[in-house]
Amino acid sequence: MDMADGAAKPDAAVVRDALGVGVAVGLSGFAFGVTSAGGGLGLLQTCALSLLVFTGASQFALVGALAAGGNPYTGAAGAFFLGIRNAFYGLRLSQLLALPRAVRPFAAQWVIDETTAVTLAQPTRRAARIGFTVTGVTLYALWNLTTLLGALGAKAIGDTRAWGLDAAGPAVFLALLAPMLKTSTERAVAGLAVLLGLGLLPVLPAGVPVLVAALAAPVALFASGRRGPRDPQNLDKVSKDKAKDTSEAEDKAKEKAKAMEEGR
């Protein structure tokens, strides 16, 4: 069903939900600012990442790799591959939002996990546009403001690892990702990616485990395709049983109708 055909949702409710996501996630930009400054990036570099890149998982991946002493190109590659998912979000959102061509280049900057989640949860195109816009504006403004504050306050906080602030971004990303893993294949991809990423941390340079973890998707899909239906005979049996139940229900309905007619 097209979104335009869905049930209406009050604009105030959409704005409330969008503001909730935007404010909650936007405040974690402070953690990025502190982590980035603690990892050796300057104030301008840190703020430029939030202004231009504006995708938390990629930003944390880059500064994390740099802080661990990894190669800048490797860290950038890991951040790039994490950010590719936003391109796929954009393909879906472009159909749902149907924005004017002149607006699309500006809206593309806000195509991230949070705006996608809020947009896809809306029943109508109007609600989707409101949710996308409010989430995007709120999150972009707060993320950049708190990034600046975090970078400025990094020296006062001291060692970011002692505070665990570097885990804030990945934690938010996982919180958004987890509800989307509905099928066994999706959960298998996520689980295998975690195993690859964590298992290879001690043996590969910083930033490389993230790239290797991308192999989880084709491996899991290949295994799922090879496995196929576990027992075709059981599937046929289930289909036959359903057909039998339907036929019996129809016969009972006919008998009941016939009895009512005879009673008259």
C-alpha positions as CSV (number, residue, x, y, z in Angstrom):
1,M,0.0,0.0,0.0
2,D,1.3,3.4,-0.9
3,M,1.9,5.8,2.0
4,A,-0.5,8.3,0.5
5,D,-3.3,5.7,1.2
6,G,-2.4,5.2,4.9
7,A,-4.4,6.5,7.9
8,A,-3.8,10.1,8.9
9,K,-1.6,10.9,11.9
10,P,-1.8,14.3,13.7
11,D,1.0,16.6,12.7
12,A,1.7,17.3,16.4
13,A,2.3,13.6,17.1
14,V,4.7,13.4,14.2
15,V,6.6,16.5,15.4
16,R,6.8,15.1,18.9
17,D,8.2,11.8,17.8
18,A,10.7,13.5,15.5
19,L,11.9,15.9,18.2
20,G,12.3,13.0,20.6
21,V,14.7,11.2,18.2
22,G,16.5,14.4,17.1
23,V,17.2,15.6,20.7
24,A,18.1,12.2,22.1
25,V,20.6,11.4,19.4
26,G,21.8,15.0,18.8
27,L,23.1,15.3,22.3
28,S,25.5,12.4,21.6
29,G,27.4,14.8,19.3
30,F,29.1,15.9,22.5
31,A,30.7,12.5,22.9
32,F,31.9,12.7,19.3
33,G,33.5,16.1,19.8
34,V,35.3,14.9,22.9
35,T,36.4,11.7,21.3
36,S,37.6,13.4,18.2
37,A,39.6,16.0,20.0
38,G,41.0,13.4,22.3
39,G,42.1,11.4,19.3
40,G,44.2,14.2,18.0
41,L,41.9,16.1,15.6
42,G,41.8,19.9,15.8
43,L,38.7,21.9,16.5
44,L,38.1,22.8,12.8
45,Q,38.7,19.2,11.7
46,T,36.2,17.9,14.3
47,C,33.5,20.5,13.4
48,A,34.1,19.9,9.7
49,L,33.4,16.2,10.1
50,S,30.0,16.9,11.7
51,L,29.1,19.6,9.3
52,L,30.0,17.8,6.1
53,V,30.0,14.1,6.9
54,F,27.1,14.1,9.4
55,T,26.7,10.4,10.0
56,G,27.7,9.3,13.5
57,A,28.8,5.7,12.9
58,S,31.2,6.8,10.1
59,Q,32.5,9.7,12.2
60,F,33.2,7.5,15.2
61,A,34.8,4.8,13.0
62,L,37.2,7.4,11.5
63,V,38.3,9.0,14.8
64,G,38.5,5.7,16.5
65,A,40.9,4.3,13.9
66,L,43.0,7.5,14.1
67,A,43.1,7.4,17.9
68,A,44.2,3.8,17.8
69,G,47.1,4.7,15.5
70,G,45.7,3.4,12.3
71,N,46.4,4.6,8.8
72,P,44.3,7.6,7.9
73,Y,43.4,6.1,4.5
74,T,42.3,2.8,6.2
75,G,40.1,4.8,8.7
76,A,38.6,6.8,5.9
77,A,37.8,3.7,3.9
78,G,36.1,2.1,6.9
79,A,34.0,5.3,7.4
80,F,33.2,5.4,3.7
81,F,31.8,1.8,3.7
82,L,29.8,2.4,6.8
83,G,28.3,5.5,5.1
84,I,27.3,3.7,2.0
85,R,24.1,2.5,3.7
86,N,22.8,6.0,3.5
87,A,22.8,5.8,-0.3
88,F,20.4,2.8,-0.1
89,Y,18.3,4.8,2.4
90,G,18.1,7.6,-0.1
91,L,16.7,5.3,-2.8
92,R,13.8,4.4,-0.6
93,L,13.2,7.8,0.8
94,S,13.2,9.5,-2.6
95,Q,10.1,7.5,-3.5
96,L,8.3,8.1,-0.2
97,L,9.0,11.8,0.1
98,A,8.9,12.8,-3.6
99,L,10.6,16.1,-2.9
100,P,11.1,18.7,-5.6
101,R,14.4,18.3,-7.6
102,A,15.7,21.7,-6.3
103,V,15.4,20.5,-2.7
104,R,16.8,17.0,-3.0
105,P,20.6,17.9,-2.9
106,F,20.0,19.7,0.5
107,A,17.7,16.9,1.8
108,A,20.4,14.3,0.9
109,Q,22.6,15.6,3.7
110,W,20.0,14.5,6.2
111,V,19.6,11.0,4.9
112,I,20.9,9.0,7.9
113,D,19.7,6.2,10.2
114,E,17.5,8.4,12.5
115,T,15.7,10.4,9.7
116,T,15.1,7.2,7.8
117,A,13.7,5.4,10.9
118,V,11.3,8.3,11.6
119,T,10.2,8.7,8.0
120,L,9.5,5.0,7.4
121,A,7.3,4.9,10.6
122,Q,4.9,7.4,9.2
123,P,1.6,6.3,7.5
124,T,1.2,9.2,5.0
125,R,3.5,11.2,2.7
126,R,2.7,14.4,4.6
127,A,3.6,12.8,7.9
128,A,6.8,11.4,6.4
129,R,7.9,14.8,5.1
130,I,7.2,16.4,8.5
131,G,9.0,13.6,10.3
132,F,12.0,13.8,8.0
133,T,12.3,17.6,8.1
134,V,11.9,18.0,11.9
135,T,14.3,15.1,12.6
136,G,16.8,16.4,10.1
137,V,16.8,20.0,11.3
138,T,16.8,19.1,15.0
139,L,19.5,16.5,14.7
140,Y,21.8,18.5,12.4
141,A,21.6,21.6,14.6
142,L,22.1,19.8,17.9
143,W,24.8,17.4,16.6
144,N,26.9,20.2,15.3
145,L,26.4,22.4,18.4
146,T,27.3,19.6,20.8
147,T,30.2,18.6,18.6
148,L,31.6,22.1,19.1
149,L,31.0,22.0,22.8
150,G,32.5,18.6,23.2
151,A,35.7,19.6,21.2
152,L,36.0,22.7,23.3
153,G,35.6,20.8,26.6
154,A,37.8,17.8,25.7
155,K,40.7,19.2,27.7
156,A,38.6,19.7,30.8
157,I,37.3,16.1,30.7
158,G,40.7,14.5,30.2
159,D,41.0,10.9,29.1
160,T,37.9,10.0,27.1
161,R,38.5,6.3,27.4
162,A,38.0,6.6,31.2
163,W,34.6,8.1,30.6
164,G,33.6,5.6,27.9
165,L,32.3,8.4,25.7
166,D,33.7,6.8,22.6
167,A,31.1,4.1,23.0
168,A,28.1,6.5,22.8
169,G,28.0,6.6,19.0
170,P,28.1,2.9,18.3
171,A,25.6,2.3,21.1
172,V,23.1,4.7,19.5
173,F,23.7,3.0,16.1
174,L,23.0,-0.4,17.6
175,A,19.9,0.8,19.3
176,L,18.5,1.9,16.0
177,L,19.7,-1.1,14.1
178,A,18.4,-3.9,16.5
179,P,14.7,-3.4,15.9
180,M,15.2,-3.7,12.1
181,L,16.7,-7.2,12.3
182,K,13.5,-9.1,11.8
183,T,14.6,-12.1,9.7
184,S,17.0,-14.9,10.5
185,T,19.2,-13.9,7.6
186,E,19.5,-10.3,8.8
187,R,20.3,-11.4,12.4
188,A,22.9,-13.8,10.9
189,V,24.6,-11.0,9.0
190,A,24.7,-8.7,12.0
191,G,26.0,-11.5,14.3
192,L,28.7,-12.6,11.8
193,A,29.8,-9.0,11.3
194,V,30.2,-8.5,15.0
195,L,32.3,-11.7,15.3
196,L,34.5,-10.7,12.4
197,G,34.9,-7.1,13.6
198,L,35.7,-8.0,17.2
199,G,37.7,-11.1,16.5
200,L,40.1,-9.4,14.1
201,L,40.8,-6.3,16.2
202,P,43.9,-7.9,17.9
203,V,45.4,-9.1,14.6
204,L,44.6,-6.4,12.0
205,P,45.5,-2.7,11.9
206,A,42.9,-0.2,13.2
207,G,40.1,0.4,10.7
208,V,40.6,-2.9,8.7
209,P,38.3,-5.1,10.8
210,V,35.4,-2.8,9.9
211,L,36.1,-3.4,6.2
212,V,36.4,-7.2,6.7
213,A,33.1,-7.3,8.6
214,A,31.4,-6.2,5.4
215,L,32.0,-9.8,4.1
216,A,29.3,-11.0,6.5
217,A,26.5,-10.0,4.2
218,P,27.6,-12.1,1.1
219,V,28.6,-15.0,3.3
220,A,25.3,-15.1,5.1
221,L,23.3,-14.7,1.9
222,F,25.2,-17.4,0.2
223,A,24.7,-19.8,3.1
224,S,21.0,-18.9,3.2
225,G,20.6,-19.6,-0.6
226,R,22.4,-22.9,-0.4
227,R,20.3,-24.0,2.5
228,G,17.0,-23.3,0.8
229,P,13.8,-24.8,2.1
230,R,14.7,-27.3,4.8
231,D,12.0,-29.8,4.0
232,P,9.9,-29.3,0.8
233,Q,7.7,-32.3,1.7
234,N,6.7,-30.7,5.0
235,L,5.9,-27.4,3.1
236,D,3.6,-29.4,0.7
237,K,2.0,-31.1,3.7
238,V,1.3,-27.8,5.3
239,S,-0.2,-26.4,2.1
240,K,-2.4,-29.5,1.8
241,D,-3.6,-29.3,5.4
242,K,-4.5,-25.6,4.9
243,A,-6.5,-26.5,1.8
244,K,-8.2,-29.3,3.6
245,D,-9.2,-27.0,6.5
246,T,-10.5,-24.4,4.1
247,S,-12.6,-27.0,2.3
248,E,-14.0,-28.4,5.6
249,A,-14.9,-24.8,6.7
250,E,-16.8,-24.2,3.5
251,D,-18.7,-27.5,3.8
252,K,-19.8,-26.6,7.3
253,A,-20.9,-23.2,6.2
254,K,-23.0,-24.8,3.4
255,E,-24.5,-27.3,5.8
256,K,-25.4,-24.5,8.3
257,A,-27.0,-22.4,5.6
258,K,-29.0,-25.4,4.4
259,A,-30.2,-26.2,7.9
260,M,-31.4,-22.6,8.3
261,E,-33.3,-22.8,5.1
262,E,-35.0,-26.0,6.1
263,G,-35.9,-24.5,9.5
264,R,-37.8,-21.7,7.8
